[in-house]
Structures are given as C-alpha cells and as structure tokens.
Amino acid sequence: MIGISEPFDQPAGPPRFLKCMRDIWASLGDNVEFEVEVSGYPLPELTWYHLDEKVLEKKNVQISYITPTKCQLKITNLSVSHLGTYSVEASNIHGIVRTTASLNVGKKRDEAESSKSLEGFTFDFFFV
C-alpha cells in the first residue's frame, strides 16, 4: 500500500473514486498508464493489483502520485506478461472500494476494421 498525505479541514468519509480506471488497448512495446483519482477522509491508501496479485514496482512498472489524490500506474515497453486485468483498491477506516480495467493488445473493436470484402464475399472479423 502506498500512503498519501492528509488534507486539513475535511469531514470524515469513505473512499470514493472521482476518476476510475479505463480499459487500454495498445501495441506490444508501447508505454501505457492507468490513472485514478480518489477522495475520502482520511485519504485512502491505494493498492494496485494485476491478475489479483499485488503489483510490485519494477524497472518498467512504476506507481506514482501526481497529486495527493491522483495516482498513476505506468508500464513501459509493454509485453505479453503485462496483459490482463488491473485493479486498484482504495481503503480507509470507513471502507474499501475498487476499480478494474483491462490491458489489451490491438485496437478496440469499434476502432478496428470489422469486415473485409474479397471478390464478392464478405468476411466479418470479431475481436475479443
């Protein structure tokens, strides 16, 4: 868990995500980042997970705070081992909340070309 400093003059409250994680579609070798913003008092502690295992910072996986309430998980040189589900848990004495997203290779289905024609035949491609 990574702690963040406390603001003053704020009423007690459970953690809440002001900005949740979003799915990411990228190419192998890219740099990507998940970002969240939290509120609550005392300020929530954040714990990041990949495939339900706690994320440990490494050379190409870094967790950093932009502000006391905004945090990023940055992955450089994306590889197959980085793909899958990520989540971040925000907790304080009033509760726990979690947001989850996927890191995928390729393009979103609506961004990818979904059908091709070849001499009068139409082929539909589905991306998962």
Backbone hydrogen bonds in HBPLUS format (Angstrom, degrees):
<---DONOR---> <-ACCEPTOR-->    atom                        ^
c    i                          cat <-CA-CA->   ^        H-A-AA   ^      H-
h    n   atom  resd res      DA  || num        DHA   H-A  angle D-A-AA Bond
n    s   type  num  typ     dist DA aas  dist angle  dist       angle   num
A0002-ILE N   A0046-LEU O   3.14 MM  44  5.68 162.6  2.17 151.9 156.4     1
A0013-GLY N   A0041-TYR O   2.82 MM  28  4.94 168.0  1.84 138.4 138.1     2
A0041-TYR N   A0013-GLY O   3.01 MM  28  4.94 152.7  2.09 119.3 127.7     3
A0016-ARG N   A0039-SER O   2.99 MM  23  5.28 139.3  2.16 144.3 143.1     4
A0039-SER N   A0016-ARG O   2.83 MM  23  5.28 141.7  1.98 151.1 160.3     5
A0018-LEU N   A0037-GLU O   2.69 MM  19  5.21 149.8  1.78 137.1 146.2     6
A0019-LYS N   A0037-GLU O   3.18 MM  18  4.76 156.1  2.24 131.5 128.5     7
A0037-GLU N   A0019-LYS O   3.12 MM  18  4.76 153.2  2.19 126.9 128.9     8
A0024-ILE N   A0102-SER O   2.85 MM  78  6.27 164.4  1.87 166.8 172.2     9
A0104-ASN N   A0024-ILE O   2.85 MM  80  6.09 166.1  1.87 159.1 163.9    10
A0026-ALA N   A0104-ASN O   2.95 MM  78  6.32 160.5  1.99 149.9 154.0    11
A0106-GLY N   A0026-ALA O   2.88 MM  80  5.56 148.5  1.98 137.1 143.9    12
A0030-ASP N   A0027-SER O   3.02 MM   3  5.62 160.1  2.06 140.0 142.0    13
A0029-GLY N   A0078-LEU O   2.70 MM  49  4.55 156.0  1.75 127.2 135.8    14
A0078-LEU N   A0030-ASP O   2.78 MM  48  5.23 169.7  1.79 150.9 154.5    15
A0032-VAL N   A0075-ILE O   2.85 MM  43  5.32 158.3  1.89 156.0 162.3    16
A0075-ILE N   A0032-VAL O   2.85 MM  43  5.32 171.1  1.86 157.1 159.2    17
A0034-PHE N   A0073-LEU O   2.92 MM  39  5.17 156.3  1.97 147.2 151.7    18
A0073-LEU N   A0034-PHE O   2.87 MM  39  5.17 156.4  1.92 145.7 152.4    19
A0036-VAL N   A0071-CYS O   2.94 MM  35  5.53 160.8  1.98 160.1 166.5    20
A0071-CYS N   A0036-VAL O   2.94 MM  35  5.53 157.3  1.99 152.0 159.6    21
A0038-VAL N   A0069-THR O   2.83 MM  31  5.27 157.0  1.88 151.0 157.8    22
A0045-GLU N   A0091-SER O   2.81 MM  46  5.33 159.8  1.85 153.4 151.1    23
A0091-SER N   A0045-GLU O   2.95 MM  46  5.33 154.6  2.02 144.2 152.5    24
A0047-THR N   A0089-GLU O   2.92 MM  42  5.16 148.0  2.03 141.9 152.0    25
A0089-GLU N   A0047-THR O   2.79 MM  42  5.16 163.4  1.81 148.8 153.0    26
A0055-VAL N   A0048-TRP O   2.88 MM   7  5.50 168.3  1.89 134.2 135.0    27
A0049-TYR N   A0087-SER O   2.70 MM  38  5.11 155.6  1.75 161.1 159.4    28
A0087-SER N   A0049-TYR O   2.94 MM  38  5.11 154.4  2.00 136.9 141.0    29
A0050-HIS N   A0053-GLU O   2.82 MM   3  5.35 160.5  1.86 153.9 154.9    30
A0053-GLU N   A0050-HIS O   3.02 MM   3  5.35 161.2  2.06 112.7 118.9    31
A0051-LEU N   A0085-THR O   2.82 MM  34  5.33 169.6  1.84 162.0 165.6    32
A0058-LYS N   A0061-VAL O   2.90 MM   3  4.94 151.8  1.98 133.7 143.1    33
A0061-VAL N   A0058-LYS O   3.29 MM   3  4.94 161.2  2.33  98.0 103.6    34
A0076-THR N   A0060-ASN O   2.91 MM  16  4.93 156.7  1.96 134.9 142.3    35
A0062-GLN N   A0074-LYS O   2.89 MM  12  5.17 161.4  1.92 150.0 155.9    36
A0074-LYS N   A0062-GLN O   2.74 MM  12  5.17 165.9  1.76 161.6 164.1    37
A0064-SER N   A0072-GLN O   2.94 MM   8  5.38 159.2  1.98 148.8 155.5    38
A0072-GLN N   A0064-SER O   2.78 MM   8  5.38 163.6  1.80 161.8 167.6    39
A0066-ILE N   A0070-LYS O   2.87 MM   4  5.47 151.0  1.95 141.5 151.0    40
A0067-THR N   A0070-LYS O   3.46 MM   3  5.03 166.0  2.48 128.6 131.6    41
A0070-LYS N   A0067-THR O   3.32 MM   3  5.03 151.8  2.40  99.0 106.8    42
A0082-HIS N   A0079-SER O   2.96 MM   3  5.53 155.4  2.03 116.3 123.9    43
A0083-LEU N   A0080-VAL O   3.13 MM   3  5.48 155.8  2.19 111.5 118.5    44
A0084-GLY N   A0103-LEU O   3.09 MM  19  5.28 168.9  2.11 143.7 144.4    45
A0103-LEU N   A0084-GLY O   2.80 MM  19  5.28 157.3  1.85 147.4 154.9    46
A0086-TYR N   A0101-ALA O   2.77 MM  15  5.46 172.5  1.78 169.4 172.0    47
A0101-ALA N   A0086-TYR O   2.87 MM  15  5.46 158.6  1.91 157.1 162.1    48
A0088-VAL N   A0099-THR O   3.02 MM  11  5.72 150.2  2.11 155.5 164.9    49
A0099-THR N   A0088-VAL O   3.15 MM  11  5.72 154.3  2.22 150.3 157.1    50
A0090-ALA N   A0097-VAL O   2.84 MM   7  5.39 161.8  1.87 156.0 162.2    51
A0097-VAL N   A0090-ALA O   2.94 MM   7  5.39 156.3  2.00 151.6 159.5    52
A0092-ASN N   A0095-GLY O   3.02 MM   3  5.64 158.1  2.07 160.2 167.2    53
A0095-GLY N   A0092-ASN O   3.14 MM   3  5.64 167.3  2.15 118.7 122.4    54
A0111-GLU N   A0108-LYS O   2.91 MM   3  5.16 143.0  2.04 107.0 118.8    55
A0112-ALA N   A0108-LYS O   2.93 MM   4  6.14 135.9  2.13 152.7 166.4    56
A0112-ALA N   A0109-ARG O   3.24 MM   3  5.15 132.8  2.48  94.1 106.5    57
A0125-PHE N   A0114-SER O   2.98 MM  11  5.30 169.7  1.99 142.2 145.7    58
A0116-LYS N   A0123-PHE O   3.02 MM   7  5.41 154.1  2.09 149.1 157.4    59
A0123-PHE N   A0116-LYS O   2.91 MM   7  5.41 168.4  1.93 162.9 166.7    60
A0118-LEU N   A0121-PHE O   2.89 MM   3  5.24 155.5  1.95 147.0 154.8    61
A0121-PHE N   A0118-LEU O   3.01 MM   3  5.24 164.4  2.04 116.9 121.5    62
